[in-house]
Amino acid sequence: MAVNAKRIYRFIEVGGAGKGFGFMSYWVGKENLFGCQSGIGLVIGMIMYSTAEHVSEALLRVFYITLSPGAQYRVNSIGVAMGDCLAEGATVIELEVTRTTGSGDKATTVVSIEKYAFPNTAYTEPVVAEVLLATGEELAPATHPVVKYRVEKSFPNLIEISLGKFVRQDSDLYRETAIPQKKLANAIKQYAHSVDPERVLFLYDDTVFGSAKDGFLITDSAFYYHNGSREFCLRFNEIASVDIDSWVTRGDSTAVEDVLVVRRHEGPSVEVLASYPALKLEPFRDFIACVLSLTAEGHTKDVDGYVIVQEMPEAVKLGYLKLLVWLTYQDDGLIDERELSELQVLMTQLDFDAMLRHAVRSAIREPAALDARELAEAMAAEAPRGSEVALAVSLLKDAVRVHRATSEGSALDSIGVQQLAATFEINSEQLEFIEQACVQDEKILAGELSDSQMTASAKILSAKAAAVGVPIAAVYLSGSVVGLSAAGVTSGLAALGLGGILGLSSMVTGIGAVILLGVGVYKGMQWLMGSPSRDKASRRELMLQEVLRIHQKAIANLAEDITFFAEQLLELTRDVGHNKLLIDKLSRELTVFANAMTRLRSREGGFEQELVSETEKRAI
């Protein structure tokens, strides 16, 4: 028979004092860290070392079997060999089991075959490093290691053993895909609002009834803890040192309590008392020390949620716009007023100041000098670690947006868009989805979809996003394709569609907009749920108001840019003879900017008319 199981964890010392630690996981029919199937009989052990110099050993695991008394066991066959990749459900060992019942003339002997399969785990490529048993070997009733295997080097694999050392009830520790979705939703809503659910590596539920509203969760950038009034967050890249001190408390009596002090590079320390539920202080200190060593090796990230482009470092924002300038130049070797107006609106959405707009103008004046790969590498180097994928998706959304607003045909056929997608490793299916998201936004603003159709369409889009591996919230990190800022997404699209527009599953509906901005969600939910204070304005009216505001500001910014060119032109005309070529070039550039101004004013007028029309509909 094949044996599979779910498991809880009991951690044990292995390898000698000071050398390392590991665990055995006993199968008892409770879903946990890896979420395996129910049953009895299989044990997995792990060996892990707590410092960076023992990384190789830290990635070793041991596959165990536990044999019960009352039978004789002989190894019938070993199903794996050195170098094999352990696949889920693959038979690792097959035993011949002899059981005798009764005695004397009534004795009955039954011989059966039992197969022990490799369970579902979070590992990507577990490879057999050593086979520890041999065919024909007799085994006594006990726990036996069968094979050692090595797993891929990753942050969760390097820390997972140390987690079970400091929790008080290791049966409530879950890893990645084995985390129950309801528990994850509750934990994020209760104490980790800004975390992207896809980035959660481990969750510990410290509640009696399993809600997970108390406990902790871990991403590759932070540790979040909550229990009643006790709450803290440790961002790994901010930690400078960790140690245990003693506190003297005075009240009716004097008492001494150990406290874990985590010092940051900047800002106040975090102090964790020995009395905090769910944590054992000394093992927790060892865990933080382990994380410190892994941080030094670059295994941790800066962020575990979405950072809107507007709040990125200026070097990232500038690189973002320069890449789009490069793109607009690729199709026909020039940047016209249509392309310039789109770039101007995007700069307004991203809150570019005069200095940043000046830097973009310089790129627009010499677009042939731009190199997409160099710009992409420079932008990635300055972006917060952990935001790379979301930033790439957002950039490609804006590339598609610019193409659709300035060129005929699908963006999928644009050589420039294709090159940009290849640079950021966005595949054709993902690019097709991004264009579908842009098309839907255009339909929403054009008034082609009713409120109910918007909601239905957004749910379909959300499902497609998951299927192709695009975090749909990332599509809106620079704002909407139709000209809403990221703040506009929160107050407009996000607040009015939440789970659908942001592509967040139902488990986090209601906190979705927090992932973008962290503000405006409650007001948006009141609107969505029809509270007594709900404004009766249509969704489209709210979006039109935001789009109109962005265009008005873009026109003001463009007026400043035109003034800059006019002043330069005036200076050059003082010596026409020497500056004729520069004057001609600057005059052409000024004409493009003036035409872009005319185009934006025309669009502004159109949006004003649409807003009036939408308001009149509501008044009827």
ChimeraX attribute file (.defattr): number of C-alpha atoms within 10 A of each C-alpha:
attribute: neighborCount
match mode: 1-to-1
recipient: residues
	/A:1	11
	/A:2	14
	/A:3	18
	/A:4	23
	/A:5	22
	/A:6	24
	/A:7	27
	/A:8	21
	/A:9	22
	/A:10	16
	/A:11	19
	/A:12	15
	/A:13	15
	/A:14	17
	/A:15	12
	/A:16	8
	/A:17	8
	/A:18	10
	/A:19	13
	/A:20	19
	/A:21	21
	/A:22	25
	/A:23	23
	/A:24	21
	/A:25	22
	/A:26	23
	/A:27	23
	/A:28	16
	/A:29	16
	/A:30	18
	/A:31	22
	/A:32	21
	/A:33	27
	/A:34	21
	/A:35	22
	/A:36	20
	/A:37	17
	/A:38	15
	/A:39	16
	/A:40	16
	/A:41	17
	/A:42	24
	/A:43	24
	/A:44	23
	/A:45	22
	/A:46	23
	/A:47	21
	/A:48	26
	/A:49	25
	/A:50	25
	/A:51	20
	/A:52	19
	/A:53	10
	/A:54	13
	/A:55	15
	/A:56	14
	/A:57	17
	/A:58	26
	/A:59	21
	/A:60	24
	/A:61	23
	/A:62	25
	/A:63	24
	/A:64	22
	/A:65	20
	/A:66	18
	/A:67	19
	/A:68	13
	/A:69	11
	/A:70	11
	/A:71	16
	/A:72	18
	/A:73	24
	/A:74	18
	/A:75	19
	/A:76	19
	/A:77	18
	/A:78	21
	/A:79	15
	/A:80	18
	/A:81	15
	/A:82	13
	/A:83	13
	/A:84	14
	/A:85	18
	/A:86	24
	/A:87	18
	/A:88	13
	/A:89	14
	/A:90	16
	/A:91	19
	/A:92	21
	/A:93	22
	/A:94	20
	/A:95	23
	/A:96	17
	/A:97	18
	/A:98	15
	/A:99	14
	/A:100	13
	/A:101	12
	/A:102	9
	/A:103	8
	/A:104	7
	/A:105	6
	/A:106	8
	/A:107	9
	/A:108	11
	/A:109	11
	/A:110	10
	/A:111	13
	/A:112	12
	/A:113	15
	/A:114	17
	/A:115	20
	/A:116	23
	/A:117	23
	/A:118	21
	/A:119	24
	/A:120	17
	/A:121	17
	/A:122	17
	/A:123	18
	/A:124	12
	/A:125	15
	/A:126	22
	/A:127	22
	/A:128	22
	/A:129	19
	/A:130	16
	/A:131	18
	/A:132	13
	/A:133	17
	/A:134	14
	/A:135	13
	/A:136	14
	/A:137	13
	/A:138	14
	/A:139	17
	/A:140	15
	/A:141	14
	/A:142	10
	/A:143	17
	/A:144	18
	/A:145	16
	/A:146	19
	/A:147	21
	/A:148	21
	/A:149	23
	/A:150	22
	/A:151	22
	/A:152	14
	/A:153	16
	/A:154	14
	/A:155	18
	/A:156	18
	/A:157	17
	/A:158	26
	/A:159	20
	/A:160	19
	/A:161	22
	/A:162	24
	/A:163	19
	/A:164	26
	/A:165	25
	/A:166	20
	/A:167	22
	/A:168	14
	/A:169	17
	/A:170	21
	/A:171	20
	/A:172	23
	/A:173	26
	/A:174	22
	/A:175	22
	/A:176	22
	/A:177	16
	/A:178	20
	/A:179	23
	/A:180	16
	/A:181	15
	/A:182	14
	/A:183	18
	/A:184	25
	/A:185	22
	/A:186	17
	/A:187	26
	/A:188	23
	/A:189	20
	/A:190	13
	/A:191	21
	/A:192	23
	/A:193	19
	/A:194	21
	/A:195	22
	/A:196	21
	/A:197	23
	/A:198	12
	/A:199	16
	/A:200	22
	/A:201	20
	/A:202	23
	/A:203	25
	/A:204	29
	/A:205	25
	/A:206	23
	/A:207	14
	/A:208	8
	/A:209	8
	/A:210	12
	/A:211	16
	/A:212	26
	/A:213	23
	/A:214	24
	/A:215	25
	/A:216	27
	/A:217	27
	/A:218	24
	/A:219	26
	/A:220	23
	/A:221	24
	/A:222	22
	/A:223	18
	/A:224	20
	/A:225	23
	/A:226	23
	/A:227	18
	/A:228	9
	/A:229	6
	/A:230	12
	/A:231	15
	/A:232	17
	/A:233	16
	/A:234	19
	/A:235	19
	/A:236	22
	/A:237	20
	/A:238	18
	/A:239	20
	/A:240	14
	/A:241	15
	/A:242	20
	/A:243	16
	/A:244	17
	/A:245	12
	/A:246	13
	/A:247	13
	/A:248	9
	/A:249	11
	/A:250	9
	/A:251	6
	/A:252	6
	/A:253	6
	/A:254	8
	/A:255	10
	/A:256	10
	/A:257	12
	/A:258	16
	/A:259	20
	/A:260	21
	/A:261	18
	/A:262	20
	/A:263	18
	/A:264	18
	/A:265	11
	/A:266	9
	/A:267	8
	/A:268	9
	/A:269	17
	/A:270	16
	/A:271	16
	/A:272	19
	/A:273	19
	/A:274	17
	/A:275	12
	/A:276	15
	/A:277	17
	/A:278	22
	/A:279	24
	/A:280	17
	/A:281	22
	/A:282	17
	/A:283	16
	/A:284	20
	/A:285	20
	/A:286	19
	/A:287	21
	/A:288	22
	/A:289	20
	/A:290	18
	/A:291	27
	/A:292	23
	/A:293	15
	/A:294	21
	/A:295	20
	/A:296	11
	/A:297	10
	/A:298	12
	/A:299	18
	/A:300	23
	/A:301	18
	/A:302	17
	/A:303	22
	/A:304	25
	/A:305	22
	/A:306	21
	/A:307	22
	/A:308	24
	/A:309	26
	/A:310	21
	/A:311	14
	/A:312	17
	/A:313	13
	/A:314	17
	/A:315	15
	/A:316	23
	/A:317	22
	/A:318	20
	/A:319	21
	/A:320	22
	/A:321	26
	/A:322	26
	/A:323	24
	/A:324	26
	/A:325	28
	/A:326	25
	/A:327	25
	/A:328	27
	/A:329	20
	/A:330	17
	/A:331	15
	/A:332	8
	/A:333	12
	/A:334	15
	/A:335	20
	/A:336	18
	/A:337	20
	/A:338	21
	/A:339	22
	/A:340	25
	/A:341	26
	/A:342	22
	/A:343	21
	/A:344	26
	/A:345	25
	/A:346	25
	/A:347	24
	/A:348	25
	/A:349	25
	/A:350	21
	/A:351	19
	/A:352	19
	/A:353	12
	/A:354	12
	/A:355	9
	/A:356	17
	/A:357	21
	/A:358	14
	/A:359	13
	/A:360	21
	/A:361	17
	/A:362	12
	/A:363	19
	/A:364	23
	/A:365	15
	/A:366	12
	/A:367	22
	/A:368	14
	/A:369	10
	/A:370	17
	/A:371	12
	/A:372	20
	/A:373	14
	/A:374	12
	/A:375	19
	/A:376	19
	/A:377	13
	/A:378	14
	/A:379	23
	/A:380	21
	/A:381	13
	/A:382	15
	/A:383	20
	/A:384	18
	/A:385	16
	/A:386	19
	/A:387	21
	/A:388	15
	/A:389	17
	/A:390	22
	/A:391	27
	/A:392	21
	/A:393	26
	/A:394	26
	/A:395	25
	/A:396	23
	/A:397	28
	/A:398	26
	/A:399	26
	/A:400	26
	/A:401	23
	/A:402	25
	/A:403	24
	/A:404	17
	/A:405	14
	/A:406	16
	/A:407	14
	/A:408	9
	/A:409	10
	/A:410	12
	/A:411	21
	/A:412	18
	/A:413	9
	/A:414	18
	/A:415	13
	/A:416	21
	/A:417	24
	/A:418	18
	/A:419	15
	/A:420	23
	/A:421	21
	/A:422	12
	/A:423	14
	/A:424	19
	/A:425	13
	/A:426	20
	/A:427	12
	/A:428	14
	/A:429	15
	/A:430	20
	/A:431	22
	/A:432	17
	/A:433	20
	/A:434	26
	/A:435	22
	/A:436	16
	/A:437	26
	/A:438	21
	/A:439	16
	/A:440	19
	/A:441	20
	/A:442	18
	/A:443	14
	/A:444	20
	/A:445	20
	/A:446	14
	/A:447	14
	/A:448	11
	/A:449	18
	/A:450	14
	/A:451	15
	/A:452	9
	/A:453	12
	/A:454	22
	/A:455	18
	/A:456	15
	/A:457	16
	/A:458	22
	/A:459	20
	/A:460	14
	/A:461	22
	/A:462	23
	/A:463	15
	/A:464	19
	/A:465	21
	/A:466	14
	/A:467	12
	/A:468	15
	/A:469	12
	/A:470	22
	/A:471	21
	/A:472	25
	/A:473	26
	/A:474	26
	/A:475	26
	/A:476	31
	/A:477	28
	/A:478	29
	/A:479	27
	/A:480	28
	/A:481	26
	/A:482	21
	/A:483	27
	/A:484	29
	/A:485	28
	/A:486	23
	/A:487	24
	/A:488	24
	/A:489	27
	/A:490	29
	/A:491	23
	/A:492	25
	/A:493	28
	/A:494	28
	/A:495	27
	/A:496	27
	/A:497	27
	/A:498	28
	/A:499	24
	/A:500	26
	/A:501	28
	/A:502	28
	/A:503	27
	/A:504	26
	/A:505	18
	/A:506	14
	/A:507	18
	/A:508	21
	/A:509	18
	/A:510	19
	/A:511	23
	/A:512	30
	/A:513	32
	/A:514	21
	/A:515	24
	/A:516	25
	/A:517	19
	/A:518	13
	/A:519	15
	/A:520	16
	/A:521	21
	/A:522	14
	/A:523	15
	/A:524	23
	/A:525	22
	/A:526	16
	/A:527	20
	/A:528	16
	/A:529	10
	/A:530	12
	/A:531	11
	/A:532	8
	/A:533	9
	/A:534	14
	/A:535	12
	/A:536	11
	/A:537	14
	/A:538	16
	/A:539	22
	/A:540	23
	/A:541	21
	/A:542	18
	/A:543	24
	/A:544	25
	/A:545	17
	/A:546	20
	/A:547	23
	/A:548	20
	/A:549	17
	/A:550	23
	/A:551	25
	/A:552	18
	/A:553	16
	/A:554	25
	/A:555	22
	/A:556	14
	/A:557	21
	/A:558	23
	/A:559	15
	/A:560	14
	/A:561	19
	/A:562	19
	/A:563	13
	/A:564	13
	/A:565	17
	/A:566	15
	/A:567	11
	/A:568	13
	/A:569	19
	/A:570	11
	/A:571	13
	/A:572	17
	/A:573	14
	/A:574	10
	/A:575	11
	/A:576	12
	/A:577	10
	/A:578	11
	/A:579	15
	/A:580	13
	/A:581	11
	/A:582	14
	/A:583	20
	/A:584	12
	/A:585	14
	/A:586	18
	/A:587	15
	/A:588	12
	/A:589	20
	/A:590	19
	/A:591	15
	/A:592	20
	/A:593	23
	/A:594	17
	/A:595	17
	/A:596	22
	/A:597	24
	/A:598	15
	/A:599	17
	/A:600	24
	/A:601	16
	/A:602	12
	/A:603	15
	/A:604	19
	/A:605	14
	/A:606	13
	/A:607	20
	/A:608	16
	/A:609	12
	/A:610	19
	/A:611	19
	/A:612	13
	/A:613	13
	/A:614	19
	/A:615	15
	/A:616	10
	/A:617	11
	/A:618	11
	/A:619	9
	/A:620	5
